[in-house]
Amino acid sequence: MITVIDYGAGNLRSVTNALTLLGYRHRVSRRAADVLGADTVILPGVGAAGDTMKSLEKLKLIGPVKEWIASGKPFLGICIGLQVLLTDTEEGGCDCLDVVHGRVRKLAAGVKIPHIGWNQVKQLAPHPVFTGIPDNTNFYFVHSYYAAPDNNTTVIGTTDYGISFCSVLAQDNLVATQFHPEKSGEWGLRFYDNFMIMAGETRQ
């Protein structure tokens, strides 16, 4: 069973619609038991990292999410779901989950912020989530901040917008994207499907 975490501000409908279209069984939940009892966990997101962390703390989900990732089971973070994996953020100066060492930084001056719309993802390393997806494929972005991991080997995809920033991160069982696969058409669905295949999920 796939659990999509509902912390009150996630892009839930688009994510669950994509999973339904692909034929994967899932549930939306804010219960720790449903996170820890899942086969695969997705943390989607829109908004601010600080607000997300406050919501996860209020729902007592910070411990379960960190425990899940440490267990080695499949985890997918989307947009804010990527950013909160890092140590802290410049957005309000709050601490994040510190699963991936690094900082969330504001996009460079001189470009329109937020970064909204289609942009290319350059694939830096082979990975199952890229199976069948051409290099430099366009995906859909909505964000003002970006993840800057300390360990560059965790960055498997980058996107140029004023600077070159991490748009796909992979570390062991964990994959996370700055873009929204569920809003990225055919290739976004392919990305979801690739991740689910990697995770061992089967269609209904």
C-alpha positions as CSV (number, residue, x, y, z in Angstrom):
1,M,0.0,0.0,0.0
2,I,1.2,3.5,-0.9
3,T,0.6,6.2,1.8
4,V,0.4,9.8,0.6
5,I,1.0,12.0,3.6
6,D,-1.7,14.6,4.2
7,Y,-0.2,17.4,6.4
8,G,-2.8,20.0,5.4
9,A,-0.9,21.7,2.6
10,G,0.1,19.1,0.1
11,N,-0.8,18.9,-3.6
12,L,-2.9,15.9,-2.8
13,R,-5.5,15.7,-5.5
14,S,-3.1,15.9,-8.4
15,V,-0.9,13.3,-6.8
16,T,-3.7,10.9,-6.1
17,N,-5.2,11.4,-9.5
18,A,-1.9,10.5,-11.1
19,L,-1.6,7.3,-9.0
20,T,-5.2,6.4,-9.8
21,L,-4.6,7.0,-13.5
22,L,-1.6,4.7,-13.3
23,G,-3.5,2.1,-11.4
24,Y,-1.7,2.1,-8.1
25,R,-3.6,1.4,-4.9
26,H,-3.0,4.2,-2.3
27,R,-4.4,6.0,0.7
28,V,-4.2,9.6,1.9
29,S,-3.4,9.8,5.6
30,R,-2.0,11.9,8.4
31,R,-1.8,9.0,10.9
32,A,1.7,7.8,12.0
33,A,0.5,4.2,11.8
34,D,-0.4,4.5,8.2
35,V,3.0,5.9,7.4
36,L,4.9,3.2,9.3
37,G,2.6,0.5,8.0
38,A,3.0,1.5,4.3
39,D,5.0,-0.2,1.6
40,T,5.8,3.1,-0.1
41,V,5.5,6.7,1.2
42,I,5.0,9.9,-0.7
43,L,5.4,13.4,0.8
44,P,4.0,15.9,-1.6
45,G,4.0,19.6,-1.1
46,V,3.3,23.2,-2.0
47,G,4.0,26.3,0.1
48,A,6.7,27.0,2.6
49,A,9.1,24.5,4.2
50,G,8.6,26.2,7.7
51,D,4.9,25.7,7.5
52,T,5.3,22.1,6.4
53,M,7.6,21.4,9.3
54,K,5.1,23.0,11.8
55,S,2.3,20.8,10.4
56,L,4.4,17.6,10.5
57,E,5.3,18.5,14.1
58,K,1.7,19.2,15.1
59,L,0.6,15.9,13.6
60,K,3.5,14.1,15.4
61,L,4.8,12.8,12.0
62,I,8.4,14.0,12.1
63,G,9.6,10.9,14.0
64,P,7.6,8.5,11.8
65,V,8.8,10.1,8.6
66,K,12.5,10.0,9.7
67,E,12.0,6.4,11.0
68,W,10.5,5.4,7.7
69,I,13.3,6.8,5.6
70,A,15.9,5.2,7.9
71,S,14.2,1.9,7.5
72,G,15.4,1.7,3.9
73,K,11.9,1.5,2.4
74,P,10.9,3.6,-0.7
75,F,10.2,7.3,-0.1
76,L,9.3,9.9,-2.7
77,G,9.4,13.6,-1.8
78,I,7.8,16.2,-4.1
79,C,8.7,20.0,-4.2
80,I,8.4,20.9,-0.5
81,G,8.7,17.2,0.1
82,L,12.3,17.5,-1.2
83,Q,13.2,20.7,0.6
84,V,12.2,19.5,4.1
85,L,14.5,16.6,3.8
86,L,17.5,18.9,4.2
87,T,19.0,20.3,7.4
88,D,17.5,23.7,7.5
89,T,16.1,26.5,5.2
90,E,16.8,30.1,4.6
91,E,13.0,30.5,4.3
92,G,12.3,31.7,7.9
93,G,15.5,30.1,9.2
94,C,13.8,26.9,10.5
95,D,15.2,23.5,11.0
96,C,14.1,20.7,8.7
97,L,14.3,16.9,8.9
98,D,18.1,16.7,8.4
99,V,17.8,13.4,6.5
100,V,20.0,14.9,3.7
101,H,22.7,17.2,5.0
102,G,22.5,20.6,3.3
103,R,20.5,23.8,3.2
104,V,17.4,25.1,1.3
105,R,18.4,28.4,-0.4
106,K,16.5,31.2,-2.2
107,L,16.8,31.3,-6.0
108,A,19.3,33.7,-7.4
109,A,18.5,37.4,-7.8
110,G,17.9,38.6,-11.3
111,V,15.3,36.0,-12.2
112,K,11.5,36.1,-11.7
113,I,10.6,34.5,-8.4
114,P,8.8,32.2,-8.0
115,H,10.0,30.0,-10.8
116,I,6.8,28.9,-12.4
117,G,6.4,26.8,-15.5
118,W,8.2,24.2,-17.6
119,N,11.9,23.8,-17.5
120,Q,14.4,21.1,-18.5
121,V,15.9,18.5,-16.2
122,K,19.5,17.5,-17.0
123,Q,20.2,13.9,-15.9
124,L,23.5,13.7,-14.2
125,A,23.6,10.0,-13.4
126,P,21.7,6.9,-14.5
127,H,18.8,6.0,-12.2
128,P,15.7,3.8,-12.5
129,V,13.4,6.8,-12.1
130,F,14.8,8.1,-15.5
131,T,14.0,4.9,-17.4
132,G,12.7,5.8,-20.8
133,I,12.7,9.5,-20.1
134,P,15.0,11.5,-22.5
135,D,17.6,13.8,-21.0
136,N,16.6,17.5,-20.8
137,T,12.9,16.6,-20.7
138,N,10.7,19.5,-19.5
139,F,8.9,19.2,-16.2
140,Y,6.6,21.6,-14.3
141,F,8.0,23.8,-11.5
142,V,6.5,26.1,-8.9
143,H,9.0,27.3,-6.2
144,S,11.1,30.2,-4.8
145,Y,13.7,28.1,-2.9
146,Y,15.8,25.1,-3.9
147,A,17.7,22.3,-2.1
148,A,21.5,22.6,-1.9
149,P,22.8,19.2,-0.5
150,D,26.3,19.1,0.9
151,N,27.0,15.9,-0.9
152,N,26.7,16.6,-4.7
153,T,26.7,12.8,-5.5
154,T,23.1,12.8,-4.2
155,V,22.1,15.2,-7.0
156,I,21.0,13.1,-10.1
157,G,19.2,15.9,-11.9
158,T,19.7,19.6,-12.3
159,T,17.8,22.5,-13.8
160,D,19.0,26.0,-14.9
161,Y,17.2,29.1,-13.6
162,G,19.6,31.8,-12.9
163,I,21.8,29.1,-11.4
164,S,22.0,25.3,-11.8
165,F,20.0,23.8,-8.9
166,C,19.2,20.3,-7.7
167,S,15.9,19.2,-9.3
168,V,16.2,15.5,-8.6
169,L,17.8,14.0,-5.5
170,A,18.5,10.3,-4.8
171,Q,20.0,8.8,-1.7
172,D,19.6,5.0,-1.1
173,N,15.8,4.3,-0.9
174,L,14.9,8.0,-1.1
175,V,14.1,10.0,-4.3
176,A,12.8,13.6,-4.3
177,T,12.0,16.1,-7.0
178,Q,11.8,19.9,-7.0
179,F,9.3,19.7,-9.9
180,H,5.8,18.3,-9.8
181,P,5.6,15.0,-11.7
182,E,1.8,15.0,-11.3
183,K,1.6,18.3,-13.3
184,S,4.2,17.3,-15.9
185,G,2.1,15.4,-18.4
186,E,3.3,12.1,-20.0
187,W,6.8,12.3,-18.7
188,G,5.7,13.1,-15.2
189,L,3.5,10.0,-15.2
190,R,6.4,8.0,-16.5
191,F,8.5,9.3,-13.6
192,Y,5.9,8.2,-11.1
193,D,5.6,4.8,-12.8
194,N,9.3,4.3,-12.8
195,F,9.5,5.1,-9.1
196,M,6.7,2.7,-8.3
197,I,8.3,-0.1,-10.3
198,M,11.6,0.6,-8.4
199,A,9.6,0.5,-5.2
200,G,8.2,-2.9,-6.0
201,E,4.6,-1.7,-6.3
202,T,2.2,-3.4,-8.8
203,R,-0.8,-2.0,-10.6
204,Q,-4.2,-3.1,-9.5
